[in-house]
Each structure stands twice: as structure tokens, then as C-alpha cells.
Amino acid sequence: MRTLISTAFISLDGVVEGPGGEPGYRNSGWTYKDIEFLPEAYEIKGREQKEAAAIMLGRASYEAFSGVWPDMEEFADYKEMPKYVVSTTLAEDDLLGNWGETTILRSLDEVAALKETEGGPIIVHGSASLNRALSDAGLIDRYHLLVFPLLLGAGKRLFSSTDKDAQKLKLVEHEVYANGLQKNVFDVVR
């Protein structure tokens, strides 16, 4: 069985929208505005590229990342890695040919079936709506969270407000950095 890992830059109040300067969100770029850059706080991002065997994205994140990441040296390990896009609306013709093998999954049942296959971890980047759906369906096995010392108020959140049974998490890695960032790695307890 494959491990599904959700990785996110997240504000203290749970917002994940527009961390890198994406248009359309009033606090866009919050990961680098007024926060000192400390390379050691981002070590986990490089480790994720080395440890992951595949990437999973929602449609909107695929459209945003696929236009930029294939040519970025920082994401070179992801270029040839298999990608899975979970979408009911994305067409095969919409996939880019310069970013390696990409498969469209049309449902959470297809995600669950993929998890049952052989292979290494699958990392979910961005994709707030997809993350909420995967979490609510009990499909996420681990969270890699870089928590920023900000309260952003409105914005897309990583976790849904669905009324559901409590989901226990086990903290397996934690570090606090001088700029206020916190790395929290949680395994989902089954």
C-alpha cells in the first residue's frame, strides 16, 4: 500500500491559499513577505522530492504548477516523476507534454485504488479542495506542514469544516525555527 502525504505551507489559522504570490488572493505571497528566509526551515521540501515516488494535484494546482515547475531547477526531481491529477473536468488534451507521465483520476475511488498499488509515497502539493476531500475520505496518511506565524483570516483552508469523527494524529517530527516557522510532521493514526 502506498503512503499519501499532504504537504503544505499553512498559516496558524489554517489558510493555504496564495502562499507563493498567486493572483486573486489579497494576502498572496504570505510565505515570504515580512518573514526572514531561513534555508533550514525548507529542508523538508528537498527531502520530499527525494522520497516521493509520485505527485498528486488537483486541477487548479496542476494548471498553476505545470506552467512553471518543469523548468525550475528547484523542482528538477519532480519533472520525470509520475503525476496524478484528480479532476472531473480536466481533459487529456489539457495535459502538458513537458512534465513527464501524467494520469487523470476522476474520483476518490480511483485515488483509493491507486493507494493499493505497489510503489513509493505519493505527495500532494497545493490543491486545497483536493486535500479537504482526501482528508474527509480518510485517504491521507501523513501531513508535512510548515506553519507560518501568521493569522490570515479569510482564504482557502487545508482542512474542511465537515462534521465528522475526530481523526487522531501522531507527531513524528517537529522543529521550530528562529523566524517563527514550525515544521510539523504528523502520521494519521488508524
N, C-alpha and C positions, 0 to 999 in steps of 0.2 A: 504494500500500500504506500502511495506517495504522500508526502507531507505538503500541506498547503499553508504557505506563510504569507501573512499580510504584513506589508512594510509601509510605514507612513511617517511623514513629518506631521505632527499634531500639536495644536495649541493646548494649553492646560484645560480649556473648556471644551475640547473635543473637535475643534474645527480642523479640517484638512484641505479646504478649498484654497486655490491660488497660492501655494507656497513659493513657487518659483517665478512669479511675475506674470502669470497667465491673465489675459484681459477679462474684464467683466466682473471682477470682484473688488470691492472698494479697498480691502486690505491686501491686495495682491502683492506678492514678494515679501511676505512677513518673515520668511526664514533668514533673510539677510539684511533687512532694514533694522538698524539700531541694535544689532546683535553681533558681537565680536565673533569673527570666524576663527574657530579652533579646529585644525585638521583632525586631531584625535577624536573629536566628537563624531566625526563622519566615518570612522574606521569600519563601522558595521556595513556601510554602503558598499565598500570594496569587497568585504568578506561575502556579502550576499551574491555578488557577481561570480565569485569563485565557487561558492557552494551550491548555487541553484542549477538545476538541470533544464528548467523551462520558465517562461514568463507567462503570466495571465493578466489580461487587461479587459476592462470594459470598452465599449465602442468609443466613447468620447476620449478616454485616455489613450487608446490606440491611435486615434486620429491626431492627437496632440504630440505624442511621443514619436510616432513613426516618421514624422516630418523632420525631426531634429536628432534623435538619438543615433540613427545609423551612421552618421558622420562625426559623432563626438568621440574623441579619444577616451573620455572618462567612462563611456559605456561600451567600449570595444568588445568586452566579453559577452555582451548581450546580442551582438549583431548576428551571429550564426546560431544562437540558441533557439530551439523551437519556441514559438509563441502561440498562445491560445487567446482568442478574443471571444468573450461571451457577449453575444448580441443577437437580438431577434430582427434587427433592421439592416445590419451591415451586409453588403453583397460581396461575393467573391471578387468582382471587378474593382471593388474599393480597396483591396489589399495592395500594399506596395511590394514590388519585386526585389527591392534592395535591402531587405531587412530579415532575410532568412525565411525558413519554413514557417508559415502561419496557418493555423486551423481555426475556423469559426465554430464555436459551440453555441447551440441555440437554446439551451436550457440548463438549469441547475442539476437536472438528472444527468446530463452529459458531463458536467463537472464532476459529479459523484462517481460516474463510471470511469472517468479519466484518473481519478484518485486511486481507483482499484487496480490500475495497471502497474507494471514494473517501471522503475526509474527513480531518479533523484527528486529532490524537493522542487516544488513549483512556487515561484514568488509572485505575489500580486502587488503591482505598483499602482499608485493613484487610485482611480476607479472607486470613488466614494459610494456610488449606488450599488455597484457590484459587491463591494466589501460588506455593506449592510445586508444584502441578500444572502451572501455566503455565510455570514455570521449567524443570521436568523435561522438558516437551514442547518447549522451545526457542521459546516464543511471546513472551517478554518481550524488548523491545528496549532498554530503559533503566531504570535504578534511580535514584530520588531518595531518598536515605537521610539522615535526621537521626539521627546516632549519639549516644546519651546515655552519659555516663561512669559507667555502672553495670554491675555483674555481677548478674544476677537469678537465675541458676541455672535452675530448672525453669520451664517455660512454653512456650507455642506459639512456634515459631521461624519466621522468614521463609523459610529455606532448608531443603530436605529433607536427609535423610541417605542418599538413594538413591545406590548405587554407579553412577556414570556418568562419561563422559569429562569432562575438565576444560573449563570454559567460561571463556574469556578475556574480561576486562572492560577497558575503556579509561576512565581517569579524565578527565572533561571539565570538571569544576567541583569546587572544593574550598575550604572555608573553615573555620577554627577560631575559636570564639567564647570570650570571657573566662570564661563559665560552664562550659566544658569540652565543649560540644556541638560536633560536627563535621558539616558538610554535605558529603556525598559524592555526586556525580552521575556515574554510570557508564553508558557505552554498551556493549551486548553486541557483541563482535567476532564476526562471522560468517565 
